[in-house]
Amino acid sequence: MKTEKHFITADEKTETPVIIIDHLYKKFGKNVVLKDFSLTVKKEENVVVLGKSGSGKSVLIKCIIGLLKPDSGRIEVFGKNTPELDHDELDKIRAKIGFLFQGNALYDSMTVRENLEFPLRRHWIDFSQKEVDALVIEALENVNLAHTVDMMPEELSGGMLKRVALARTMILKPDVILYDEPTTGLDPVTAREIDSLILKLQKKYHTSSIIITHDMNCVKNTADRVALLLDGKCYAQGKYEEFEQSADKNIKQFFE
């Protein structure tokens, strides 16, 4: 049986992780997408999960957030196994997790303000209108879009829509953020802006993140650590530079 690769730094074992994914399995019919996948994410760390399209990256983060239920394995977030939580417990965990959808998932019929207010209204936390207004403006200022607060999504460019979606992801100031292909469909300049915002918000709010992508510029710009998802498993993990210098053909293909 082929041994999985694993590059590891000396201090990796000493820090308490905020996410532990242990022997995760998920299949759809006969199609096994995740097969004994394991990964940990430390506090204030950006872990990029790299993989080809269709490799199971989106399935992975949907399992973490509870949108999909794994067939077996453990997903521990803040010390709790999320697949075993009831709806109310999971909702409280989700209040600490931001999710940036690949397609932004903004509501076309709502203004930017209303889109950002939505997660504040649906969670169990009770905010006053004054607090809501302040959080909306702060979130938009973080992405340099305060002037769009009363605009409709159709009035915004693709890059602006992504930044508004990022503002909405951050509005509850989550401890963990899950990014689903954050730069897909963006031009190189806008993609770099999103990468910079990811790092800015990580530093400002001390977040831990899982970023799934096959965009190597995004990997290089945002990753503290890279994990390669291959054949349903965590095939290798380490620093970007270690991946870049690897002679392993399964890793080299992403740098060609």
N, C-alpha and C positions, 0 to 999 in steps of 0.2 A: 504494500500500500504506500502510495506516495506521501511523503512527509510534507506538511504545510510549512511554508517559509515564515519566519518571524524575526524581524529586526527589533531589538528592544534596548532602550536606554537604561542605564544603571539605576536611575531614580524612579523609573516607572512603577515599580512595585511598592513604593513607599507612600504614595498618595492615595487617599480615599476617592474612589470614582463616584460620580453622580449618576452614571448609567452603567449597568452591567447587563450585557446580553450573553446568555449562556446556553449553548447547544440548541439554538433556535432552528425549528423546522416549520416550513410553510409550503403547502402544495395546493394546486388548483386542479382537481381531477387527478390525472396521472402526471401532470407537470409539476415536478418538484422544483420550487423556486429557491428556497433557502434550505440548506442541508447541513445541519450541525454548525451554524454560524455563531461565532462568539467574538465579542468585542467589549472593551471598557472605554469610558470617556471620563477624564479627570476634570476637576473643577477648573474653570476658566481656560479650557482647552478647546481648540477647533480641530475636530477630527474629520478629515475628508474621506468619504467612502467612494472610491474610484471603481468604475466598472463600465463595461460596454452597455449600450442601449439594450434593454430587455434582460439585464443580468439579475434584476431583483432589488435594485437600490430603492426604488419608490415603495415597493412592498415592505422593505425593512423598516422605513421610517413610519409607514402607516401602521405597522404592528406596534412600534414604540408608542405612538400617540393613542392607540386603541381603536383606530378605524378598521383594522383587520385583527382577527384573533389568530394567534399562531396555533399550529397543530400540537406542538410540544416545545419545551424549553422554557427558559425563564428570562423575563425582561424586568430588571429591577431599576426603578427610577426613584431617587431620593429614599432608597432603602425599602421600597414597596414593590411587590411583584404585580405589575399593572394588569396582566391578563386575569388576575384573580379578584380585582377590585369591583365593587358594585358601581352603579351609575354615579351616585353622589360622590363616592371616594375618587372615582376616575375624573370627575369634573373638577375636583379640587386640585388634583395633580395637573390637569390640563391648564389650569389657571397659571401654573408656573412654567408652562412650556409654550413657546411660540412656534408656529408652523407657517413657513413661507411656501405657499403652493406654487407649483411650476407655472400654472396658468393665471396666477395672481388671485383668482377667485373673488374679485370685487363685484359688487352688485351694481349693474348698469343703471338701475332705477333710483339709486341713492347717490347723494352728493358725497364728496370726499369726507366731509365731516360725519355724515351718517354711516358711511362705511367704517370709519374708525370708532364710532360710538358703539357699533354692533357688538363686538366682544365684551365691552364694558357692561352692556345691558343683559347679556345672556348668562354670564357667570354668577355664581352665588354671592360675590362681593357686592356690597351696596354702596354705590357712589352717589354723592350729591351732584347736582347739575354743575355747580362751580368746579368741583373736582373733575368731572367729565370734560368740561371745556378746557381746563388747564392741561389735562393729559393729552387731549387731541392736539392742542397747539404745540406742546412739547414734542410729541411724536413727529409732527410735521416739520418742526424746526430741526430735528435730528437729521432729516433727509433733505433739508433746504427747500421745502415745499410749503411753507406756511401760507403763501399767497394763493394756494389752490383749494383752501378749506371749503369754499362754497361752490367749487366747480363740479361738473359731472365727469365721470370716467371717460366719456366719449370726447371730451375736450383735451385730453391728455395724450402725450406721446407714449410709445411703448416703454421707454426708459422711465418716464414719470409714473406710469402705472405700476411698474416694478417697485419704485421707491415708495409710493403710497402703500402698496401691499406690505412692504418692509416696515413702514411706520405702524401699520395696523398690527403686524406681528409683534412689535416691540411695545405696544401701548400699555400692556399690563406689566411691563418690565420683568419679563420672564427670566428664570435662572438658567433655562435650557432653550435653545432654538434649534429647530430642525429645518434645514434649507433643502428644498426639492428643486434641483437644477436651477439655481438662482440666476444664471447668466444665459440660459438657453434662449435663442431667438434675438439676442441683443447684439448690436454692433460692437466692435472691439473697444471703442472709447467708453460707451455706456457700460459695458461689462466690467471694465476697470473701475468705473465709478461705484458699481455695486460691490465689487471686491473691497474697495476702500471703506465703504459704509459698513460692511460686515466686520472689518477690523476695528473701525471706530466705535461701533456699538459694543463689541466684545470688551474693549478697553474701558468704555464709559460705565457699562453696567455689570462687568465682571461675569459675563455669560459663558456657559459651556455650549458648544454647538456640534451637531453632526451636519455636514454639508455633503450632499450627494451630487456627483457631477461626472461628466466625461470630458469637461473643458479643462485642458491641462494648464491654461493660464490661470484659471480660477484655483486650481489645485496649488500651483506654485505661489500664488499671491496670498492665499488664506490659510493654508494648512500648517498647524503645529505638528500634526502627525497624519500620515496617509494609511488607509487600509484598503487593500485590493479585494473586491468581491468577485470571485471567480468560481464557477461551477457550484454556486450556492454557499461557498465557504469563505472565510477570511483567509485568503491565500497568503498574504504577506502584509506586514505593517511596519512603518518606520518613518523617518524623516524624508522629505521630498528629495533631498540630495542623495540619499541612499537608493531611492528608487531610480533616480536619474542615472546613477552610476552602475546600476545592476546589470549583470550579463544574462539574467534569466529572461528567456524569450517571451514569457507571459507578461513580464513587466516592460520589457523593451518595446513591445508593440505600441505602447501608449506614447512613446517618445520619438517615434519614427515619422 
